[in-house]
Amino acid sequence: MRDAVTSLIGSYDTKGKYLDRDAIDTLKSYFDTGMARVQAAGVINSDAAAIVKQAGLALFEEVPELIRPGGNAYTTRRYAACLRDMDYYLRYASYALVAGNMNVLDERVLQGLRETYNSLGVPVGPTVRGIQIMKDIVKERITAAGIPDASFVDAPFDHMCRDLAEISI
Ligand SMILES: CCC1=C(C)/C(=C/C2=NC(=C\c3[nH]c(/C=C4\NC(=O)[C@H](C)[C@H]4CC)c(C)c3CCC(=O)O)/C(CCC(=O)O)=C2C)NC1=O
């Protein structure tokens, strides 16, 4: 698992270089946004259950076939599994936000996920949609909490969507 600092140092060490102007700029922006990213993680932590619930309801309203007979989230067990997956995406997004690096998502969430989803018939398109809905809800709440520019919140959600959508079923 890497964060913005360890990954930067790692790549400069590989080249045997001191931290140059580009590196300093990258570090500066990481530390400048540090407080906002930590505050965002705080908002996600305290609102997590409500965020997942709200996103699930919105997703099932938008794609009602999912919870009808034959849908992948039909039955209580699968409905719960779907919301649990959404909760995983949210929790790991909050880690990636604090780390300022997407590596934790690759290692802990995305590795092997498409294969699992394919083998269980979990539809990727609606999952991606669910992650996007969750991103919008998180941004609204973070803005409401007084954090001025919530655009940094996009990165982890977009990263998961892009990776999942690469091969769709
Ligand atoms: C932390 C990393 C991590 C992830 C990401 C993860 C995902 C994950 N989701 C699963 C299942 C599942 N995932 C879903 C999700 C959905 N179905 C839909 O129709 C919706 C589109 C979507 C919710 C948005 C469902 C319904 C299942 C159960 C499928 C089944 O057992 O038939 C499974 C199979 C095993 C299980 O049921 O627990 C895994 C491994 N597990 C992990 O450890």
The ligand as an ORCA input file, in Angstrom:
! r2SCAN-3c Opt
* xyz 0 1
  C     -12.945     -5.089     -0.023
  C     -12.866     -5.686     -1.348
  C     -14.026     -6.596     -1.688
  C     -14.970     -6.409     -2.669
  C     -15.107     -5.220     -3.556
  C     -15.821     -7.563     -2.678
  C     -16.878     -7.785     -3.558
  C     -17.678     -8.955     -3.687
  N     -18.984     -8.892     -4.003
  C     -19.509    -10.150     -4.044
  C     -20.842    -10.522     -4.290
  C     -21.936     -9.696     -4.662
  N     -21.895     -8.392     -5.058
  C     -23.156     -7.957     -5.384
  C     -23.391     -6.592     -5.826
  C     -24.339     -6.048     -6.673
  N     -25.327     -6.705     -7.339
  C     -26.057     -5.837     -8.081
  O     -27.003     -6.149     -8.806
  C     -25.588     -4.433     -7.922
  C     -25.311     -3.784     -9.243
  C     -24.354     -4.598     -7.043
  C     -24.351     -3.619     -5.854
  C     -24.084     -2.211     -6.291
  C     -24.046     -9.024     -5.147
  C     -25.558     -9.035     -5.315
  C     -23.280    -10.128     -4.707
  C     -23.762    -11.515     -4.360
  C     -23.875    -12.328     -5.636
  C     -24.247    -13.759     -5.375
  O     -23.761    -14.344     -4.393
  O     -25.011    -14.267     -6.180
  C     -18.446    -11.074     -3.776
  C     -18.587    -12.585     -3.751
  C     -18.493    -13.154     -2.346
  C     -19.535    -12.584     -1.418
  O     -20.743    -12.658     -1.738
  O     -19.132    -12.028     -0.420
  C     -17.308    -10.334     -3.579
  C     -15.924    -10.882     -3.313
  N     -15.396     -8.414     -1.683
  C     -14.307     -7.863     -1.069
  O     -13.658     -8.372     -0.124
*
